[in-house]
C-alpha cells in the first residue's frame, strides 16, 4: 500500500470503515494491515504520543503512534530534508518528556526552539491538525533554561576548561591529524605532570610556546615523540583558533553538567536550550562541545540499568558535523559512549538530514527512528533515498515512494516496543507542539536568562592563576636572576629576610617556584586527572 501524498488532501476524505474513526474508538474498525501496525504501538505504561497513522492516503486517529517512555534511553534518530518539520518534532517530543518529569537538552542551531518556554498560539491550522490526529490540543509553555557557548549570544554561559575538554576533542576542533593529535596528548601529559593547569587557550598556548623556546626545548626532548615542528603546527593552529574568537568557550567557571538533570518545582523536567545561532559559523566547535557535554555526563553518572523513565534525553542537532572528517579513533569513542551511556539513564537523539550522515556502528544503536520526507532531485539524492530505505525493517509501504511524498509534519516511524522489539514501520501525521512554534522575543529571552538561579554562578568569567600566569612568572624570575648575576647592586636589599647571605640553593629555588607550589597544592587532582582520562581524553572533575 502507498503512503500519504505530499499535499495530504486525500487524508481528509477518509477510506472505507476507517473514515471518521475517533481517537476513542476501537482499532478493530481499521483496515486489517493498518490494524496490525497500530497493534505494534499499543503501550501499557507511560508513553509519548507522536501522532496518528497514515494509511492509503487517510489519517486514522484511532491508530495512535507512540513511543514507550522507558525506551527513550535506547537512543534515536530524527532525519529529513530541510523544511520537513524536524525541529517541530524535537519540540513535540521535548514537551512530552518534560511533562513526564524527564529533563531534556536541546541544541538550538537556528534559534527557533526557544518558544518551548511559552504557550502556543491557537489557530485554524492547529485546530485542523489536532482534529486529524485525535489530539486534545491545549496551549502550554514548559520550564526552560537557556544557555550559550561562552556567553556568545543570549544565554547562561557554558564554559569548559582546556584540561577537562581534553586533547582528543580539542584535536577534532583544531583539525589536527593523527600524529598531531598524539603530540597534543603528550603536551597535556606534560602540563599535568608539571602542575600547569590548562584553564583557557592562552594557558595551552603558553605551554606549547615554552616547549618550543630555547629554555623549554630540553623538556620537549624529555617527553618523547614530540618534534619541534609538530609543536609549532599545534601552536599555529591554536593561535588561528583564538583569532576566530574561540577563546570565549574555554575558561572558568566551568559548567556543571549535572545542572541539566534538574526538575522544575512542579515536577516537570527542565528543558535546557543551548542557543547556537550566534556561533553557526563555528560548526566544528559547537558539535564537538556537545560531545564534551555527553562525555562529562558519562563520567559522572552511575550505572542504573533500565529505568521507567530516562534521567535525561539529549538531542544532538546537525549531527553530521560531528562525524565529518573524524578519525577512526574518534568515531570509535563516539560509538562506545553512545553504547554505554544508555545504562546510565541517558538517551541520545541524533538529528540530521539522512541516516547516511551517521556512521553505521552508531546508527545500529538508534532504536527509535523518525524519518521525515526526503527529496530525490539529483542522482545523489536518489542514492541517499535508497540507502535510507535499506535502514528500515520490511514494511507494507513502498518506502521509496512514501518518503518522497510525505508532507510537512509527516514522518515514517519505527521505535522499540515495551519489550524492546522494533515496531512496524508507520507513516504518521505528527501532532502539533503545544508551545510556541516561533522564537521568544529578545526581551522575553533576556528576562528568562537573567532570572535564572544559575545566572549568578556562571555569568561572569574568572581568570585565576594557571599555566600562563605561572610560566610568565617563572620567565620574569629568570630574567631578574640574570640581571642580578650581571651585577646590579640595586637588587641586593631583597635578600634581607633572615636567610643566609649566599645565593639560594637549587632546592630552595625549586621549592619556591610557582610550578612546585601548584604541584604540591594539586597533586591529588593532577594524579586523578592522569588516571581518569576518559574515552575522549577528557578529565573527570571532582564534584
KESE-35015 format. One line per 8 residues: their letters; for each residue x, y, z of C-alpha. Coordinates in Angstrom, 1 decimal. Each point is the difference from the previous one (the first is absolute). Layout:
<kolkes>
A	X:Y:Z  ...
</kolkes>
This chain:
<kolkes>
XXXXXXXX	0.0:0.0:0.0  1.2:3.5:-0.6  0.3:2.8:2.6  -1.5:3.4:0.0  0.6:2.4:-2.8  2.0:3.3:0.4  -3.1:2.2:0.3  -1.8:-2.1:2.6
XXXXXXXX	-3.3:0.8:-1.8  -1.1:-3.6:-0.3  0.5:-0.5:3.7  -3.0:2.1:0.8  -2.4:-2.0:-2.2  0.6:-3.3:2.0  -0.4:-3.5:-1.3  -2.6:-2.8:0.5
XXXXXXXX	-0.7:-0.9:3.6  3.1:1.9:1.3  -1.5:3.4:-1.0  -1.1:2.2:2.9  1.4:-2.4:2.7  0.4:2.0:3.1  2.9:-0.2:2.5  -2.1:-1.9:2.5
XXXXXXXX	-1.3:-2.6:-2.4  1.1:-3.6:-0.2  2.8:-0.6:-2.5  -2.0:-3.0:-1.2  -1.7:2.4:-2.5  3.4:0.5:-1.8  1.0:-1.8:-3.1  1.8:-3.3:0.8
XXXXXXXX	3.5:1.1:-0.9  -0.4:3.3:1.7  -1.3:-1.7:3.1  3.1:-2.3:0.0  2.2:3.1:0.0  -2.1:1.7:2.7  0.2:-3.1:2.3  3.8:0.4:-0.1
XXXXXXXX	-0.3:3.4:1.7  -2.3:-1.1:2.8  1.7:1.0:3.3  -1.0:-0.9:3.6  2.3:2.4:1.8  0.8:3.6:-0.5  0.6:1.1:-3.6  0.5:3.0:-2.2
XXXXXXXX	-2.7:0.6:-2.6  1.5:0.9:-3.4  -3.0:0.0:-2.3  -2.5:-2.1:-2.0  0.6:-2.7:-2.6  -0.1:0.9:-3.7  -1.3:-2.8:-2.1  -1.1:0.0:-3.7
XXXXXXXX	0.0:3.8:0.0  -2.2:0.2:3.1  0.8:1.2:3.6  -1.4:-2.5:2.5  -0.3:1.6:3.5  -1.1:-3.3:1.5  3.6:-1.3:-0.7  2.3:2.0:2.3
XXXXXXXX	3.8:-0.2:-0.5  1.8:0.1:3.3  3.5:-0.5:1.5  0.2:-1.7:3.4  1.6:2.3:2.5  2.3:-2.7:1.3  1.4:-0.5:-3.5  1.3:3.6:-0.4
XXXXXXXX	3.4:-0.9:1.4  0.4:-2.4:-3.0  1.0:3.0:-2.2  -1.5:1.2:-3.2  0.3:1.8:-3.3  -2.1:2.9:-1.3  0.8:0.5:-3.7  -1.4:1.7:-3.1
XXXXXXXX	0.6:2.7:-2.6  0.1:3.6:1.0  -3.5:1.5:0.6  -1.8:-3.3:0.6  -0.7:0.5:3.8  3.0:-1.4:1.9  0.1:2.9:2.4  -3.7:-0.2:0.8
XXXXXXXX	0.5:-3.8:0.6  2.7:0.8:2.6  -2.3:2.5:1.6  -2.9:-2.4:0.2  2.2:-2.7:1.6  1.7:2.4:2.4  -3.4:1.3:1.2  -1.2:-3.5:0.9
XXXXXXXX	3.2:-1.0:1.6  -0.2:3.1:2.2  -3.6:-0.7:0.9  1.1:-3.5:1.1  2.7:1.4:2.3  2.9:-0.8:-2.4  2.6:2.8:-0.5  0.9:0.8:-3.6
XXXXXXXX	3.0:1.6:-1.7  -0.6:1.6:-3.4  2.7:1.6:-2.2  -1.8:2.9:-1.8  2.1:0.6:-3.1  -2.3:2.4:-1.8  -1.4:1.8:3.1  -3.6:-1.2:-0.5
XXXXXXXX	-0.5:-2.4:2.9  -0.1:2.6:2.8  -3.8:0.2:-0.4  -0.3:-3.3:2.0  -0.1:2.3:3.1  -3.2:1.8:-1.0  -3.5:-1.3:-0.7  -0.9:-0.5:-3.7
XXXXXXXX	-2.4:2.1:-2.0  -3.3:-1.7:-0.9  -1.1:0.3:-3.6  -1.8:-1.6:-2.8  3.0:-2.2:-1.2  0.7:-1.2:3.5  -3.7:-0.9:0.6  -0.1:-1.8:-3.4
XXXXXXXX	3.1:-2.0:0.7  -1.3:-0.9:3.5  -3.3:-1.2:-1.5  1.8:-2.2:-2.5  2.3:-1.7:2.5  -2.4:-0.2:2.9  1.9:2.4:2.2  -1.5:2.0:2.9
XXXXXXXX	2.1:3.0:-0.6  0.6:2.6:2.7  2.4:2.9:0.0  2.8:-0.6:2.5  3.5:1.3:0.8  2.6:-2.2:1.6  2.8:0.8:2.6  3.2:1.0:-1.8
XXXXXXXX	3.5:1.0:0.6  1.9:1.8:-2.8  3.7:-0.4:-0.6  2.6:1.4:-2.4  3.5:-1.2:-0.8  2.4:2.2:1.9  -2.6:2.7:0.3  -0.1:0.8:-3.7
XXXXXXXX	-3.6:0.6:-0.6  -3.0:0.0:2.4  0.4:-2.6:2.8  1.8:-1.1:3.1  3.7:-0.5:-1.1  1.2:-3.6:-0.4  3.7:-0.3:0.4  2.5:-2.8:0.3
XXXXXXXX	3.6:0.1:1.1  2.5:-1.2:-2.6  1.2:-2.8:2.3  -3.5:-1.4:0.4  -0.8:0.4:-3.7  3.0:-2.2:-0.6  2.4:-0.6:-2.9  -2.2:-2.3:-2.2
XXXXXXXX	-3.0:2.4:-0.3  2.3:3.0:-0.3  1.9:-1.7:-2.8  -3.3:-0.5:-1.8  -0.8:3.8:0.3  3.5:1.0:-1.1  -0.2:-2.5:-2.9  3.3:-1.6:0.9
XXXXXXXX	1.2:-3.3:-1.6  0.6:-3.2:2.0  3.6:0.7:0.6  -0.7:3.6:1.2  -2.8:-1.3:2.2  2.3:-2.4:1.7  2.5:2.8:0.5  -2.6:2.2:1.5
XXXXXXXX	-0.7:-2.8:2.4  3.6:0.0:1.1  -0.2:3.7:0.6  -3.0:-0.5:2.3  1.9:-2.7:1.8  3.0:2.4:0.5  -2.3:2.7:1.3  -1.7:-2.5:2.4
XXXXXXXX	3.3:-1.2:1.3  1.4:3.4:0.6  -3.1:1.4:1.7  -0.6:2.5:-2.9  -3.8:0.3:0.1  -1.5:0.5:-3.5  -3.0:2.1:0.7  -0.3:2.1:-3.2
XXXXXXXX	1.6:0.0:-3.4  2.7:2.5:1.0  1.2:-2.6:2.6  0.4:-2.7:-2.7  1.6:2.4:-2.4  2.5:1.1:2.8  0.9:-3.6:0.7  0.6:-0.8:-3.7
XXXXXXXX	1.9:3.2:-0.5  2.2:-0.8:3.0  0.8:-3.5:-1.4  1.2:1.4:-3.3  2.0:2.8:1.6  3.7:-0.3:0.7  -0.7:-0.5:3.7  -2.6:-2.6:-0.6
XXXXXXXX	1.6:-2.1:-2.8  1.7:-2.3:2.5  -3.4:-0.7:1.6  -1.4:-0.7:-3.5  2.7:-2.7:-0.5  -0.9:-1.5:3.3  -3.6:-0.8:-0.8  0.8:-2.0:-3.0
XXXXXXXX	-1.6:-0.2:-3.5  -0.7:3.7:-0.2  2.0:1.9:-2.6  0.5:3.7:-0.1  -1.7:0.2:-3.4  -3.1:-1.7:1.2  -0.2:2.2:3.1  0.3:3.0:-2.3
XXXXXXXX	-2.9:-1.2:-2.1  -2.1:-0.4:3.2  1.0:3.4:1.2  -1.0:1.6:-3.4  -3.3:-1.9:0.1  -0.7:1.3:3.5  0.8:3.6:-1.0  -2.3:-0.2:-3.0
XXXXXXXX	-2.7:-1.5:2.1  0.2:2.8:2.5  -0.1:2.6:-2.8  -3.3:-1.5:-1.0  -1.5:1.0:3.4  0.1:-3.5:1.5  1.6:1.2:3.3  -3.4:0.7:1.5
XXXXXXXX	-0.9:-3.6:0.1  2.8:-1.1:2.2  0.5:1.2:3.6  -1.7:0.1:3.4  -2.3:-0.3:1.6  -0.4:-3.3:-1.7  -3.6:-1.2:-0.4  -1.2:-2.9:2.1
XXXXXXXX	-1.9:-2.2:-2.4  -2.0:-1.4:2.9  -2.1:3.2:-0.3  -1.6:-1.6:-3.1  -1.6:-2.7:2.2  -2.2:2.3:2.1  -3.8:0.1:0.2  -2.2:3.1:0.5
XXXXXXXX	-1.7:0.5:3.3  -3.2:-1.4:-1.5  1.7:-3.3:-0.9  0.3:0.6:-3.7  3.4:-0.5:-1.6  2.0:3.1:-0.8  0.6:0.5:-3.7  3.6:1.3:-0.5
XXXXXXXX	0.3:1.9:-3.2  3.4:0.8:-1.3  -0.2:3.0:-2.3  2.5:-0.5:-2.8  -1.3:2.5:-2.6  2.9:2.4:0.8  2.6:-2.6:-0.7  -1.3:-1.7:-3.1
XXXXXXXX	3.3:0.9:-1.7  1.9:-2.3:2.4  -1.7:-3.3:-0.7  3.0:-2.2:1.0  0.2:1.8:3.3  -3.7:-0.3:1.1  -0.4:-3.6:-1.2  3.2:-1.0:1.9
XXXXXXXX	-1.1:2.0:3.0  -3.2:-2.0:0.1  2.0:-3.2:0.0  1.9:1.4:2.9  -3.2:0.5:1.9  -1.0:-3.6:-0.6  3.5:-1.3:1.0  -0.2:2.0:3.2
XXXXXXXX	-3.4:-1.4:0.8  1.3:-3.5:-0.8  2.8:0.4:2.7  -2.2:1.3:2.8  -3.2:-2.1:-0.3  -0.2:-3.4:1.8  -1.2:-3.2:-1.7  -3.7:-0.4:0.4
XXXXXXXX	-1.1:-2.5:-2.7  -3.5:0.3:-1.4  -2.2:2.6:1.6  -3.7:0.8:-0.3  1.0:3.3:-1.4  3.4:1.4:-1.1  2.0:2.4:2.2  0.6:2.2:-3.1
XXXXXXXX	-0.7:0.0:-3.7  2.7:1.8:-2.0  -0.8:1.3:-3.6  3.1:0.3:-2.1  -0.9:2.3:-2.9  2.0:0.3:-3.2  1.6:-3.4:0.9  1.8:-0.3:-3.3
XXXXXXXX	2.4:2.8:1.1  1.3:-2.2:2.8  0.9:-2.9:-2.4  1.4:1.9:-2.9  3.7:-0.5:-0.3  0.2:-1.9:3.3  2.8:-2.5:0.6  -0.7:-3.7:0.6
XXXXXXXX	1.0:0.4:3.6  -2.4:2.9:0.4  -2.9:-2.0:-1.6  0.8:-3.0:2.2  -0.2:2.2:3.1  -3.4:1.4:-1.1  -1.3:-3.4:-0.7  1.1:-1.3:3.4
XXXXXXXX	-1.4:3.1:1.8  -3.4:-0.5:-1.7  0.0:-3.7:0.8  0.9:0.4:3.7  -1.9:3.2:1.0  -3.3:-1.8:-0.5  0.6:-1.9:3.2  0.4:3.3:1.9
XXXXXXXX	-3.5:1.1:-0.9  0.8:2.4:-2.8  -1.6:-0.2:-3.4  1.5:1.7:-3.1  -1.8:1.1:-3.1  2.2:0.9:-3.0  -1.7:2.5:-2.3  1.2:0.2:-3.6
XXXXXXXX	-1.2:-0.1:-3.6  0.6:-3.7:-0.9  1.0:-3.1:1.9  3.1:-0.1:-2.2  1.3:2.9:2.0  0.4:-2.3:3.0  2.7:-2.8:0.0  -1.5:-3.5:-0.2
XXXXXXXX	1.3:-1.1:3.4  -1.8:3.0:1.6  -3.1:-0.3:-2.1  -0.4:-3.7:1.0  -0.5:1.2:3.6  -2.8:2.4:-0.8  -3.2:-2.0:0.7  -2.4:2.9:-0.4
XXXXXXXX	-0.4:1.5:-3.5  -2.0:3.0:-1.2  0.7:0.5:-3.7  -1.5:3.1:-1.7  -0.2:0.4:-3.7  3.0:-0.3:-2.3  0.4:1.6:-3.4  1.3:-1.8:-3.1
XXXXXXXX	0.9:2.9:-2.4  3.5:-1.3:-0.8  1.7:-3.3:-0.5  1.7:0.4:3.4  -3.5:0.7:1.6  -1.3:-3.2:-1.6  3.0:-1.9:1.4  -0.6:1.4:3.5
XXXXXXXX	-3.7:-0.9:-0.3  0.7:-3.6:-0.8  2.6:-0.2:2.8  -2.5:1.3:2.4  -2.7:-2.5:-1.0  2.5:-2.8:0.7  0.4:1.1:3.6  -3.7:-0.7:0.8
XXXXXXXX	-1.6:-3.3:0.8  -2.2:-1.7:-2.7  -3.3:1.7:-0.2  -3.3:0.1:-1.9  0.9:3.4:-1.5  1.9:0.9:-3.1  2.5:2.0:2.0  1.7:1.6:-3.0
XXXXXXXX	-3.3:1.4:-1.2  -1.2:0.8:3.5  3.1:1.9:1.1  -0.1:2.3:-3.0  -3.7:0.7:0.4  -0.2:0.8:3.7  -1.3:3.5:0.8  1.3:2.4:2.6
XXXXXXXX	-0.5:-1.4:3.5  -0.3:-3.6:-1.2  2.6:-2.7:0.5  0.7:-3.7:-0.2  0.5:-1.4:3.5  1.2:-3.2:1.6  0.9:-0.2:3.7  0.7:-2.6:2.6
XXXXXXXX	-3.0:-1.5:1.7  -0.3:-0.6:3.8  1.7:-3.4:-0.5  2.8:1.5:-2.0  -1.0:-1.2:-3.4  -0.3:2.3:-3.1  -3.5:1.1:-0.7  -1.5:-0.2:-3.5
XXXXXXXX	0.9:2.9:-2.3  -2.7:2.6:0.2  -0.6:3.0:-2.2  -1.2:2.6:2.5  -1.6:3.5:0.0  1.6:1.6:3.0  -1.7:2.0:2.8  0.5:3.7:0.4
XXXXXXXX	2.2:1.3:2.8  -1.9:1.7:2.8  2.6:2.6:0.5  0.9:3.0:-2.2  1.1:-1.1:-3.4  2.2:3.1:-0.5  2.9:1.6:1.9  -0.5:2.0:3.2
XXXXXXXX	0.3:3.7:-0.3  3.4:1.5:0.9  -1.3:1.6:3.2  -1.7:-3.1:1.2  3.1:-2.2:-0.7  2.2:2.5:1.8  -2.3:0.1:3.0  -0.1:-3.8:0.2
XXXXXXXX	3.8:-0.2:-0.1  0.6:2.6:2.7  -2.8:-1.3:2.1  1.6:-3.5:0.3  1.5:-1.0:3.3  3.1:-1.2:-1.9  0.7:3.4:-1.6  1.9:1.3:3.1
XXXXXXXX	2.2:-3.2:0.1  1.1:0.0:-3.7  -0.5:3.4:-1.5  3.4:1.6:0.9  3.2:-1.6:-1.2  2.8:-0.7:2.5  3.7:0.2:-1.0  2.0:-1.6:2.8
XXXXXXXX	3.7:-0.9:0.1  0.7:-2.8:-2.4  2.6:-1.1:-2.5  0.3:3.3:-1.8  0.5:2.0:3.2  2.4:-2.6:1.5  2.2:-0.2:-3.1  0.0:3.8:-0.3
XXXXXXXX	1.0:0.4:3.7  2.8:-2.6:-0.5  1.3:1.8:-3.1  0.0:3.3:1.9  1.8:-1.6:2.9  2.7:-1.4:-2.3  0.5:3.5:-1.6  0.4:1.5:3.5
XXXXXXXX	2.5:-2.7:0.9  2.0:0.7:-3.2  0.0:3.7:0.8  1.2:-0.6:3.5  2.7:-2.3:-1.2  1.2:2.8:-2.3  0.8:2.0:3.1  -2.8:2.4:0.7
XXXXXXXX	0.4:1.1:3.7  -3.4:1.5:0.1  -1.5:-3.4:0.4  2.0:-0.9:3.1  -2.4:1.2:2.7  -2.5:-2.7:-1.1  2.2:-2.5:1.9  -0.9:1.5:3.4
XXXXXXXX	-2.3:-2.8:1.3  1.9:-1.7:2.7  1.4:-2.6:-2.4  3.8:-0.5:-0.7  1.6:2.7:-2.1  1.2:-2.5:-2.6  -2.0:-0.8:-3.1  -3.1:-2.2:0.5
XXXXXXXX	0.7:-3.7:-0.6  -1.5:-1.8:-3.0  -2.4:-1.8:2.4  -1.2:3.3:1.4  -0.5:1.3:-3.6  -2.0:-3.0:-1.0  -2.1:-0.1:3.2  -0.7:3.7:-0.3
XXXXXXXX	-1.1:-0.1:-3.6  -3.5:0.5:-1.1  -0.1:-3.4:-1.8  1.1:-1.8:3.1  -2.5:1.7:2.2  -2.8:-0.8:-2.4  1.1:-3.6:-0.2  0.1:-0.4:3.7
XXXXXXXX	-3.5:1.6:0.3  -1.7:-2.0:-2.6  2.0:-3.3:-0.2  -3.1:-2.0:0.8  -2.0:1.7:-2.7  2.7:-0.4:-2.5  0.6:-3.7:0.7  -3.7:-0.6:-0.1
XXXXXXXX	-0.2:1.9:-3.3  2.8:-2.2:-1.5  -1.7:-3.3:0.9  -3.6:1.1:-0.8  0.4:1.2:-3.6  -3.1:-1.2:-1.7  -0.8:-1.4:-3.4  0.5:3.5:-1.4
XXXXXXX	3.0:0.9:2.1  -2.1:2.3:2.2  0.7:0.1:3.7  -2.5:-0.7:2.7  -0.5:2.8:2.4  -0.4:-0.3:3.7  -3.7:0.9:0.8
</kolkes>
